[in-house]
């Protein structure tokens, strides 16, 4: 099989997602050790994990506008450099206040990246492959948590938690160089790209079910009032209450509630995210293949199933049972996230992808900010301040709410020029 320039572009884009989620997941793994050093209570631990999402939220819509106006390469290079620098700064803080400020500013850098990656995905893949492309991108969000706990646990044991944040600046700097070298905004500007490959990327606007000719002609209000966009917003809001809550608190749950050692934590906390990566990829394939005309069905089924596995996780009576059920939980909640993103990315025209996905992704960051705090409050309010049952019950309720919104989703493609929407076949 001949290697295509689009494969390289997707490798760069996926690397952005992979590294940003390593830098993000590090806090979930190190927070028990930071809490010991700084004397933090569960709500304060939740605040540290939530602080990132405040900055991330602030940059979602501006990041979309920047990507549409200046192109994804400049935005991604600047974002990666920014967040890598403040990852290193995190390792130098000496108290809770400094930590909160550093994490908010770190989040601003990461917040500029997602919309630019969706824009690059639309630039470098034809419509028929964007579901798979989104699955590959989003797989990085679970591959990173899968590998992070075991190597971070080793670094912490050997060098302490601060060393982790210093060392992560290095891959960030290397990724900036790779973005600038291999990810031009226009595929036609890539040296050596063939006419055949360019032709594969060209789509007629009729393929999108819209006569739009310029993304600049569409107002932001027209974008967000489309049901494809605003319902995706609310589905993601409730779903990410679960995803970010589970990701943020799982290492602490295993260590503080289940009594795992640091060595056990390294590999047991990784397993659900390995399964989650498989879930993301499967969701992308199903969305572009057998379920392309009814993408909400696999989403809702996976959401309901994840509610059952979440219940079984916190009810598990043995370590073996816990490992099995948390692994299934990881698979289904991340399958649901992958299936969710199939809904908007398969029907939004590439000219407005940055703004539309910036708005949709903003929902996830609201959830990311609120969920660790809510879970932390529920944990601290429990008997003894270490019972996680109420937090898991909250995750189940949030996922059920997401599925209810998903059931109302009608798959269709927006026709902005005509001021109406056309139902898909």
Buried (B, 14 or more C-beta within 10 A) or exposed (E): EEEBBBEBBBEBBBBBBBBBBBBBBBBBBBBBBBBEEBEBEBBBBBBBBBBBBBBBBBBBBBBBBBBBEBBBBBBBBBBBBBBBBBBBBBBEBEEBEEBBBBBBBBBBBBBBBBBBBBBBBBBBBBBEBBBBBBBBBBBBBBBBBBBBBBBBBBBBEEEEBBEBBBBBBEBBEBBBEBBBEBBBBEBEEBEEBEEEBBEBBEBEBEEBBBEBEEBEEBEBEBBBEBBBBBBBBBBBBBBBBBBBBBBBBBBBBBBBBBEBEBEBBBEBBBBBBBBBBBBBBBBBBBBBEEBBEEBBBBBBBBBBBBBBBBBBBBEBEEBEEBBBBBBBBBBBBBBBBBBBBBBBBBBBBBBBBBBBBBBBBBBBBBBBBBBBBBBBBBBBEBEEEEBBBBBBBBBBEBBBBBBBBBEEBEBBBBBBBEEEBBEBE
